[in-house]
């Protein structure tokens, strides 16, 4: 059963996150994992001419791709983050729009060589609704790649997440966690030709790894 996302409340949550997450002096960077310099980079996108990042946050990955000559667009729920990241990376040709990702994809008539999410909207959006829309916006031969922490064993499906601990205003959202084989099944059901999900171990033993999922049209 779908969980009751409250988009205005989640918008407020991500606005609060933006104030602490955005660093105006940060440089363009592309990394799928939560560990700087660890794991694969933008090569997983296959050298696209155009790319869309869903839940683009600080926009550093978009800026990196723009420097490589990729025509990039991003969407993020937080108006504050869109303002900060949009102003920071506009000189590189980065275009970021504010909006809820499902609404944005429904209204978008563009096709992209790559759609991707780095700890972004693919983590926080119902895959049963998101994946078919992403598939519709990929050009022939296109790729969809996303990363996020792997599921905690036994904790699958939508998981509630409070912001900032367990005191203060009840600001929360939902994130989605599944075993790798389930992610692959959800993607092929959505019309992708191939899907591969695997967990990349952390650089230090016993630390949290990174789930990286790649699906092709």
Buried (B, 14 or more C-beta within 10 A) or exposed (E): EEEEBEEEEBBBBBBBBBEEBBEEEEEBEBBBBBBEEBBBBBEBBBEBEBBBBBBBBBBBBBBBBBBBEBBBBBBBBBBBBBBBBBEBBEEBBBBBBBBBBBEBBEEBEEBBBBBBBBBBBBBBBBBEEBBBBBBEBBBEEBBBBBBBBBBEEEEEEBBEEBBEEEEEEEBEBBBBBBBBEBBBBBBBEBBBEEBBBBBBEBEEEEEBBBBBBBBBB
